[in-house]
Amino acid sequence: MKIYHNFTDFVKVPNAIVTIGTFDGVHQGHRAILEDMVNAAKEIDGETVVITFYPHPRQVLNIDSSNLRFITSQEEKIKHLEKIGVDNLIVVNFTKEFSLLPSDVFIRDYVIEKINPAKIFIGYDHHFGKNRTGDFSQLQELASHYNFEVQRIEAHDVENIAVSSTKIRLALQHGDVEHANMLLGYQYSYIGKVISGNKIGRELGYRTANLDVSREYRLIEMPGVYATYVDFEDKVYKSMTYIGKKPTINAGNDENIEVHIFDFDGDIYEKDVKIRFVKRIRDERKFDSLEELKQQIMIDEKQIRELL
């Protein structure tokens, strides 16, 4: 996949199949659009072009940005798009000045002038441009003037549930990882660097890796214990992950992410690992003693090993 960071550098391709969006999570609804694009491009010997924005418009315009949380990082999003088979990605530097661009001017001066699309795919409820005035109807009007086709993609359902990034975020915030994964089409994950912790895990007989995860705008699930997989150096390990404030040892108000990797004894300090979430096993609890906590962890391990 070729990646461009502005329209000026983009090299026009024949029979461009284009779509526009932020694509947070690259969930099953997004994939329906993107896979249709890939197939359409193959039919006319063309190439797919995805236009996205970075930073996210809500960050730049400060629209409820304090509550803004992303399912995927920009790097993860790019990997998902590449895996689907997107040929070209244009990452537009979103600024306040750019936000003032009327939607019809954006389509005319950038999408048409710089890309010359054969067809534009758009989600059924997608809006773009200044004040989000651009939509399917406007694209239809422009298509008749500039000789391109428009294809509207209806909501994609999974088990009769319309997929959306909002529904996925809500599921993760409520600990319903299984539902979120179903809507995503893959296991929710994030990457963190292993840092030194307070070594309480060793006292309990469960050595844990403490993860430093970039939390700015990143969605961290509901506190509790999770069945997880860890991807490290091209290998997959079964694991259990704890998210919470460690109330049993009065660790303070900082939320911790700790993972115990089953049947692993390597040195991973200062290295990056990827955690993939499978299922939330239980709530965070305060135990009366470390021994009681240890007994519960043993129960958690048995349950998670059986599950995985």
C-alpha positions in Angstrom: 0.0 0.0 0.0 1.3 3.4 -1.0 0.9 6.1 1.7 0.7 9.8 0.9 0.5 12.7 3.4 -0.9 15.3 1.1 -2.8 15.4 -2.2 0.1 17.1 -4.0 2.3 14.0 -3.8 -0.4 11.6 -4.9 0.3 10.1 -8.3 -2.9 9.6 -10.3 -3.9 6.0 -11.0 -6.2 4.6 -13.7 -9.8 3.9 -12.7 -9.5 5.1 -9.1 -12.1 3.8 -6.7 -12.3 6.3 -3.8 -13.8 6.5 -0.3 -13.4 9.1 2.5 -13.6 8.6 6.3 -11.8 8.3 9.6 -12.2 4.5 9.8 -11.6 4.2 13.6 -11.4 0.5 14.4 -11.6 -0.6 10.7 -14.6 -2.6 11.9 -16.9 -5.0 9.9 -18.9 -2.1 8.6 -15.8 -0.4 7.2 -14.6 -3.6 5.8 -17.8 -4.1 3.9 -17.1 -0.8 2.1 -13.4 -1.4 1.6 -13.8 -5.0 0.3 -16.5 -3.9 -2.1 -14.0 -1.2 -3.3 -11.2 -3.7 -3.8 -13.5 -6.0 -5.8 -14.8 -3.1 -7.9 -11.3 -2.0 -8.7 -10.3 -5.5 -9.8 -13.3 -5.6 -12.2 -12.2 -2.4 -14.0 -8.4 -2.9 -13.6 -8.2 0.1 -11.3 -6.8 0.9 -7.9 -8.4 1.8 -4.5 -7.8 5.1 -2.9 -8.7 5.8 0.8 -8.8 9.4 2.1 -8.6 9.7 5.8 -7.7 12.5 8.3 -5.1 13.0 11.0 -5.4 14.3 13.6 -9.1 13.3 14.1 -11.3 16.3 13.2 -12.8 16.3 16.7 -9.4 16.7 18.2 -8.6 19.8 16.1 -12.0 21.4 16.5 -12.2 20.5 20.2 -15.7 18.9 19.8 -16.2 17.0 23.1 -12.5 16.0 22.7 -12.2 15.2 26.5 -14.5 12.2 25.9 -12.9 11.2 22.6 -11.5 7.7 22.6 -10.1 5.7 19.7 -10.4 1.9 19.1 -7.2 1.8 17.1 -4.1 4.0 16.9 -3.2 5.5 13.5 -0.5 2.9 13.0 -2.9 0.0 13.7 -5.5 1.6 11.4 -2.9 1.7 8.6 -2.0 -2.0 9.1 -5.7 -3.0 8.9 -6.2 -1.1 5.7 -3.1 -2.6 4.2 -4.2 -6.1 5.2 -7.6 -5.6 3.5 -5.9 -4.8 0.3 -6.2 -1.0 -0.1 -3.8 0.2 -2.8 -3.4 3.9 -1.9 -3.9 5.8 1.4 -4.0 9.6 1.5 -3.6 10.9 5.1 -4.8 14.5 5.1 -3.3 16.8 7.7 -6.5 18.0 9.3 -6.3 21.7 10.5 -8.9 24.3 11.5 -8.2 26.0 8.2 -8.9 22.8 6.3 -12.2 22.4 8.3 -13.5 25.6 6.8 -13.4 24.1 3.3 -16.9 23.6 1.9 -17.6 20.0 1.0 -18.3 20.7 -2.7 -14.9 22.6 -3.0 -13.2 19.7 -1.3 -14.6 17.2 -3.8 -13.9 19.4 -6.8 -10.5 20.8 -6.0 -9.0 17.8 -4.2 -10.8 14.5 -4.9 -11.7 15.2 -8.6 -8.7 17.4 -9.5 -6.0 15.4 -7.8 -7.4 11.8 -8.1 -9.9 11.8 -10.9 -12.1 9.1 -9.5 -14.0 6.6 -11.6 -16.3 5.8 -8.6 -16.7 7.1 -5.1 -18.0 4.8 -2.3 -19.7 6.4 0.6 -21.4 5.0 3.8 -25.1 5.5 4.2 -24.7 8.0 7.0 -21.3 9.6 6.2 -20.9 13.4 6.1 -17.9 15.5 5.3 -16.7 19.0 4.7 -17.5 22.3 6.5 -20.3 21.8 8.9 -20.6 18.2 7.6 -22.7 19.3 4.7 -21.2 16.8 2.2 -23.2 13.6 1.8 -24.5 11.0 -0.7 -27.0 13.5 -2.3 -24.3 16.1 -2.9 -22.0 13.6 -4.4 -24.7 12.5 -6.8 -25.2 16.1 -8.0 -21.4 16.5 -8.5 -21.1 13.1 -10.3 -23.3 14.3 -13.1 -21.1 17.3 -13.7 -17.7 15.6 -13.3 -18.3 12.2 -14.8 -17.8 9.8 -12.0 -20.1 7.2 -10.3 -21.3 7.2 -6.7 -22.1 4.0 -4.8 -23.9 4.2 -1.4 -23.1 1.4 1.1 -25.9 0.6 3.5 -25.4 -0.3 7.1 -23.6 -3.6 7.6 -25.3 -5.9 10.0 -23.6 -8.6 12.1 -26.2 -10.9 13.7 -28.9 -8.3 12.9 -26.9 -5.5 14.7 -25.8 -2.5 12.6 -22.1 -2.1 13.1 -20.7 1.3 14.3 -17.6 2.5 16.1 -19.8 4.0 18.8 -21.4 0.6 19.6 -17.9 -1.0 19.8 -16.6 1.7 22.2 -19.7 1.2 24.4 -19.2 -2.6 24.5 -15.5 -2.2 25.5 -16.3 0.4 28.1 -18.8 -2.1 29.7 -16.4 -5.0 29.5 -18.3 -6.8 26.8 -15.2 -7.8 24.8 -16.9 -10.7 23.0 -19.5 -8.4 21.5 -16.9 -5.8 20.5 -14.8 -8.4 18.8 -17.8 -9.7 16.9 -18.5 -6.2 15.6 -14.8 -5.6 14.8 -14.3 -8.8 13.1 -11.0 -9.4 15.0 -9.8 -9.3 18.6 -9.5 -5.9 20.2 -5.9 -5.2 21.1 -3.3 -2.6 21.9 0.5 -2.5 22.1 2.4 -1.5 25.2 6.0 -1.4 26.4 6.8 -3.6 29.4 8.0 -1.5 32.4 9.1 -2.3 35.9 6.4 -2.6 38.5 6.1 -3.1 42.3 7.0 -6.9 42.1 3.8 -7.9 44.0 3.1 -10.5 41.3 6.3 -12.4 42.2 5.2 -12.5 45.9 1.9 -14.1 44.7 3.8 -16.6 42.5 2.5 -14.9 39.3 5.1 -12.8 37.5 3.4 -10.0 35.6 4.5 -7.7 32.9 3.4 -4.1 33.6 2.4 -2.3 30.4 2.9 1.3 29.6 0.2 2.0 27.0 -0.2 5.4 25.4 -3.5 6.6 27.0 -4.1 9.8 25.2 -7.4 9.4 23.4 -7.0 5.6 23.6 -9.8 3.4 24.8 -8.9 1.2 27.8 -11.5 -1.3 28.8 -13.5 -1.6 32.0 -11.4 -2.7 35.0 -11.3 -6.4 35.7 -9.5 -9.6 34.7 -9.5 -10.7 31.1 -8.6 -13.8 29.1 -6.0 -12.6 26.5 -3.4 -13.6 24.0 0.1 -12.0 23.9 1.9 -11.6 20.6 5.6 -11.2 21.1 8.5 -11.8 18.6 6.3 -13.7 16.2 4.9 -16.0 18.8 1.5 -16.2 20.5 1.1 -16.9 24.2 -2.0 -17.5 26.3 -2.3 -15.0 29.1 -4.5 -13.3 31.7 -4.6 -9.5 32.0 -5.6 -7.3 34.8 -6.8 -3.7 34.4 -7.4 -1.7 37.6 -6.0 0.2 40.6 -4.9 -2.8 42.7 -7.1 -2.0 45.7 -5.9 -5.0 47.7 -2.5 -3.4 48.1 -3.7 0.2 48.2 -1.7 1.1 45.1 -3.3 4.5 44.6 -5.5 5.9 41.9 -3.4 5.1 38.9 -4.9 2.5 36.6 -2.5 -0.4 35.9 -2.4 -2.9 33.0 -0.6 -6.1 34.0 -0.4 -9.3 32.1 0.7 -12.8 33.3 1.9 -14.8 30.3 1.4 -18.5 30.8 4.4 -20.9 30.4 6.8 -18.0 29.7 10.0 -17.1 31.5 11.8 -14.8 29.1 13.1 -11.2 29.7 10.7 -8.7 28.0 11.5 -5.6 30.0 11.5 -2.4 27.8 10.1 -4.5 24.9 6.8 -4.0 23.1 4.1 -6.7 23.4 0.6 -6.8 21.8 -2.3 -7.9 24.0 -5.4 -9.3 22.3 -8.6 -9.4 24.4 -10.9 -12.5 24.3 -13.2 -12.3 27.3 -13.7 -10.4 30.6 -13.6 -13.0 33.4 -14.5 -11.0 36.5 -14.8 -7.6 38.1 -12.0 -5.9 40.0 -12.2 -6.7 43.7 -10.5 -5.7 47.0 -9.5 -8.8 48.9 -8.9 -9.1 52.6 -5.3 -10.4 52.2 -2.7 -11.3 49.6 -3.3 -14.9 50.2 -7.0 -14.5 49.4 -6.0 -12.6 46.2 -3.6 -15.4 45.3 -6.3 -18.0 45.7 -8.6 -16.0 43.3 -5.8 -15.6 40.8 -5.4 -19.4 40.7 -9.1 -19.8 40.0 -8.8 -17.1 37.3 -5.9 -18.9 35.7 -7.7 -22.3 35.6 -10.8 -20.7 34.1 -8.8 -18.8 31.4 -6.6 -21.8 30.5 -9.8 -23.8 29.9 -11.3 -21.0 27.9 -8.3 -20.4 25.7 
